[in-house]
Amino acid sequence: MNYPIKRALLSVSDKTGILEFATFLHAQGIELISTGGTAQLLRDALIPVREVAEITRFPEMMDGRVKTLHPAVHGGLLARRDDASHLEAAAEQGIGMIDLLVVNLYPFAATLAKTTDYDTLVENIDIGGPAMIRAAAKNHAFVTVLTDPSDYAAMQQLLQQYTNAVPLGYRKIYAAKAYAHTASYDTLISSWLSGASQPEAWPAFLLDAKLATTLRYGENPHQHAALYRRIEGKGGIAQAEQIQGKELSYNNLQDAEAAWAIVATLPEPAVTIIKHANPSGVALGVTVIEAFTKALACDPISAFGGILATNRTVDAALVDAIGTLFLEVIIAPEITL
């Protein structure tokens, strides 16, 4: 069954598109509730909004650590609309239903990229946001949850098409995306804390990555493959910028990663040429050109069509030294051509 959206709670750190979306919701006759900075932004734009504190009858406290952690919020998100006992309990406590939740979280990843200060990072761990997201996602039979500003336009179309209601199939899709959002967030925090404590070995660990691109095929043409980048910005070739050339294949990426792994930790100028995951040549030199000349001399025949990596800048002089040698990929920390 499709339940019409009558009331929405908006609380976002990434405010991209929120004014336009809130304006649309208000025009649709949907009551808006919001918190802190989001509420102020809406008020400044003359969009009618109620503060969460009006709903909870409890002020924000502890520097904003406690504001949405309240039965008036979570009861409105978790109540089953088809259960008379839930509705009766909500009515007895003066809890109104919340039909649409629009939340994204404190920018932990962005903060981690800028600072290693422990207290700053701890204060950017969101508590109320994930709690609301998980509550709304659990109750997706009745509640719609949005965690990505790129979904606002599609939601507007759905609300127009279905008269302020969202079909269950879409609610499931957005709930799944919401759980992925909180899982990614928690994984990044766990990874940071794990690195801060450095035990000898962890009984389990998690990697958090985001889809960068789908590949033409996997190791073999009948296989599917995709490239993911770690959220915290670590991870070798996956984080590299492609300057030019055709789309890289799975095997190109595997060879590129192997080539870069050889030279990346060497202090002297180094060059390696790899083909089919096997080095045809690896060399050090006083200069990068000397290292290339030595690496090529190891096996000049196998080097044709290979992948070259160096831990020094690729400049015009190195390109002249490479000359007409055909290489699939060149990897370097910097290219100045």
N, C-alpha and C positions, 0 to 999 in steps of 0.2 A: 504494500500500500504506500502511496505517496502522501506524505504529510506536509502541508504548506508551511513555509518558513515565515514565522511571525516576529521572531526576535533573534538578533544576532549579537554575538560578543566579539569585538575586535581588539586584539592586543598584539602589536607587531613591532619587532625591532627593525626589520627591513620594511621601510614605509613606501617602497616602490609601488605606485599605482593605488595606494589605499584611499586617497582622497576621491579619486574617480569612482572606485568601487563602492565606497561608503555613500557617495552622492547617488549612485544608482540604487543601492539598497533602500535608502530613504525615499527615493521617488517611487519605489515599489510598495511603500507603506510598511516597511520592515523596521521595527524599533531597534535602535542601536545602543549597545552598552559598550563601554571601553574603559581602559586603564591609563593612568599616568600621562605619558607623552603622547600616546595615540589619541586619547580623549582631548587633550589640549589642541592637537593638530586639527581635529575635526571641529572643535569649537571655533578656532581661529578662521576656519573656512565657512563658518556659519551653518554647519551641519548639526542638527539636533542630536544630542547624545547624552546618555546618563552615565555617570561614573559608577564603577563597580561598587564603590563604597556606599552609594545610595541603595544598591541592591542587597548588599550584605549587612548594611547598617553597622559596619565595622570599619574603622579607618585603616588606610595603609600604614604599616608600621615596620620598625627595624630596617630602616633605609630601603623600604620597598621589598624586603624579603618575604613579607607576608601581606598579600593583597587579594589574591584569588583563591587561596587555600581555605575555602569556606563552603559549608553545605548549601548555601544559597546559590553558589556557582555550580558545584559538582552535582548537587541534587537536580538542578535544571538540565545538566548535561546527561546524567545517568538514568533519569526516570524513564521507565518504559511507558509509552503512550497508550499501550493496549492493556495495561495492568491497572485495574481499578484501585488496588491497594497502594500502588506507587503514586497515583494521582491524588488519592485521599491524603496520604502522608505529606505530599508536597503542599496541598491546599492547607492542611493544618498548620504547617510551618511557614506559610506565606512564600513558598518557593515557586517562582515562575519558570516556565520551560525556556530553554535556550536551544534553538533549532539549527543555528548555523554558528560554527566557531571558526574564526579566522585568526590564526596565531602563527608566528614564527619566532624563533628563539634568540636569546642573547647571542651576540656574534662571537662565540668562543673561538672558532677557527681564525677569524680575522684578528682577534686579540692575540692569539698564540703566535700569529705571524709577525706581530709588532713588538712583543715583549716576552720576557721570561720571568717577569716579576710574579712571584707565587700568589701574593694577596690579590693582585689585580686579576689574575686568571681565575682564582677561586670566586671572586665576586661576579665573574662573567659566566658562572655555571647557573643555568636557568633551572628553577625548581617548579614554579607555578605553571609555566608554559607547558613543559612535558606532561605534567599531571593532567592539565585540561585536555591536551591533545589525545592522550591515551584514553581518557574518559569518553570523549566524543567519538573516537574511533571505535571503542568497544561498543558503544551504543549506536553504531551506524545504521541500524534498522530504523532509527528515528531521527538521527542527527547527522548533519553534513559538516565535515571538517576540511578546512583548507590550510595548507602550510606553505604553499608556493605562490608568490605573486603572479607567476606566469599562468596560473589557472583562473585568475579573476575574469578574464574575457569569456572563457568557455562557460564559467558559472553564470555570468550575465545572460548568455544565450539560453542556457537551460532554464533559468528562472522565468525568462520571457516565454519560452516554448511551453513550459509546463505550469504556468500560472503560479509562480513562486514556490513550486515543489521541485524536488530532485528525485528522479527514479532510483530505486534501490541499487541497480547495477552501477550507477555512477557513484553513489554513496560508498559502495564497497571499494571502488577504485581509489577514491580519495582517502578512505580509511587505510588502505594498504600503503598508500604513499605517505600518510601521516606516521604510521609505525616505522616505515623506512627512515623517515626524517628523524624521529627520536632515537632509533637504533644507531644511526650514523652519528648523531650528536653524542650519545653516551659512549660510543666506541672511541671517538676522538678524545674525550675526557679521560677515559680509562687508559688509553695509550699514553697520554701526557703524564698521568699519575704513575703509570708503570715505569716510564723512563725516569721519572724523578726519584724513584726508590731503588731501581736497579738490583733486583735479587739475582742470585746465580742462575736460576731457571724458573720460569713460570709454568704452572700446571696447564694453563691454557692462555691463548692470546687471540686478539681480534684485529683484523685489518679493515680499515674503512677507506673505500675508494669510490670514485664517481666515474660513470661512463664518459670516456673521452671521444671514442669513435668506434663504429663497427668496421671490421676489416673485410676485405673481399672474400677471404676464406681462411681456414685454419692452416695447420701444417700440411694438409692435403686438400685438394679442391672440393671434396665432398663434405668437409668439416666447416662448422661455423666458428667465428672467433671475434673477439672484441678487445679493445684496449681500455684499461681503467687507470685513472690517476688517483694516488692517495690524497686524501683531503688535506693533510697537513703539509703537502708540498714536497715530500721526500719521494725518492724512487727512481733515480737514474733516467734512462731513455724516455720513460713515460712522461717525464716533466719537460723534455726538450722541446724547443721550438723548431719546426721544420721551415727552413728558409726557402727552399724551392724543390721542384721535382714532383714526380708522381706520388700517389698515395702509397704508403709503405705497406708491405704485406706482413703477415705473421712471421714468416721466416726472416724477412729483413729486420724486423724488430728484435727477434731472438739473436741474430748475428750482431746487430748493433749493440745490444746490451752486453753480449760477451766481449766484444771489442773494447767497449768503454770500460768495462770492469777491469780489464788488464792494465790500461794506461792511467786510469783515474787516480790511483793511489801512489804512483811513482813520482818521486821528486824531480828526477832529471827529465829533459825532453825525451818523449817516448812516442813511438808509432807502432801500431799493430795493424796487420791486414788479415782479415778473417774471411773464410769461405766455408759455407755449410758447417758452421760452428767450430771449425778447426783453424787455428792460426797458420797461415802460410808464411808469415814472418812477424817477428817482434824484435824491436831494437831500441837501444838508448843511444843518445848522441850528445855532443856538446851543443849542437843546434838541432832544431826540429828537422831541418833539411838533411842533416847528416843521419838522423834517426830514420827518416823515410828512406834514404838511399840504402841503408843497411837492411831495413825490413824488406824492401823490394828485392834486394839481392838474395835473400834466403830462398825464394822460389818465385821468380818473375813470371813463370807460366801460370801457376795457380793464382797469382795475385789478380789476373785479369777477371773483371766482373766481381771482385771481392768488395769487402766493406772495410774502410780505413778509419781508424780512430787515433787521435792524438790528444795529448794533454796540454798542448800549446795552441796559440792562435793560428788559424789558417789565414795567411795573407797572400798577396800577389806572388811573392817569391816562392812560397811552397807550391802554389798552383802551377807556376812555371816549371818547378822541379817534377811535379806529377806528370806534366805534359799531356800526351795523348793516351795515357793509361786509362782504360775504362774502369770506373768504379761505380758500384750500385749506390753506395752511401758514403758520405764523409761526416764524421762526428768530431766536434771540437768544442772547447769551452767558449770560444769566440771566433767569429768569422768577420774579417774587416774588408772584404771585397766591395 
